[in-house]
């Protein structure tokens, strides 16, 4: 039975021979570690969100604070628009009817109570 190493050696024999024929290069001891760090750095740059471009670390408020303030202002504006629309359309009942001609309205006056003397 053929082991994996023998099978790999047969399969990749041309590649292995080519790699053995390459000239050796003197590299620093930590070359592989530096290379891996550079690769990780490039990959982490690509994974960053587009919003990180606009985020500044020296801002007083965080971006969530700005988002919550914007949401609050939007709710207030919508509430005021609905309120004034309903007020203008007459949906709210008025407490006392106003006369149209500008004259005073007379309220019914009850007669004074009758008091019987003994």
N, C-alpha and C positions, 0 to 999 in steps of 0.2 A: 504494500500500500504506500502511496506517495504522500508525504506530509505537506503541509501548507507551504513551508519554506522552500521545498524542492519545486513545488508547483509554481510558486511565485517566481522563483529563479528562472524557470523555463519560460514562463509567460513574459517576464520583463527582461530577458537576457540582452536584447539589443540596447535597451535603455541603461542597464547596469554597465555594459561595456562602454557605452558612450560617456557615462559619468566618470568611469575610471580613467578614461583617456583625457579628461579635462585637466588643465594645469592647476596646481594648487595655489591658493591665494592666502597670504598672511593677513589675518584679521584679528582685531582685538579680542580678548577673552570674552568680554560681555557683548559681543556683536549680535548674537542671537537674541539676547534679552532686550537690547536697544531696538532691534528690528521689530520684535513682538510689541513693544511699547508704542512704537510709531504706528503700527498697524491698528492697535486698539484705539489710539488717539484719532486716527482718521475715521474709523468705524463709528466711534462715539460722536464725532462731529456730524456725520451723516444722519444719525438718529435724533439729533436735536430737533425740537419743534420749530416751526416758523415763527411762533410767538416769542421765542427766546431772543430773536433779533430786536424786538421792541421793548424788551424788559430791561429796565435799568436798575442797578443795585443801589444807587444813591437816591432813589425816590423816597419821600417821606412816607407816603402811603403805599401799600402793596397793591398789586393789580386786582386782588379780590376786593379790596376796599373801594376801588374805583368802580368795579362791576356792581357792587351792592349799592353804592350811591346812585349810579345810573339807573338801576332798577327801581329804587325808591322814587327818584324824580319822575320816572316814566309812569309809575302808579299814581302819583299825585296829579300829574298833568291829565291823565285819562280820567281820574275822578272829577277834576274840575270841569273838564269838557262835558262830561255826562251831566254833572250837576247844573251847569249853566244852560245846557240844551233843554233839560227838563224844566228848569225855571222859566225859560223863554216860551216853551210850548204850553205852559199853563197846567202842567201835571200836578203841581203842588196846590193844595187848597189854601185859600186865604181865610184868615180868621174872621174878618168882617167885610161884607160887600161894600165896595166904594161906589158912590153915586157917579153916574156918567155925565150929568149936566153940571156938576159942581155945587149943587145946592145941598143944604144940610138934610140929612135923613132924620126923620122923626121916629123915635121909638115909641111903641104904644105905652101909654101911661095908665097905670092901674088907678082906679078911683081910691080915694082915701078910705080907710076902714071906718065902718060905722060903729060908733061907740054909744051904747045905751046907758043912760044915767039911771040910777036907782033912786 
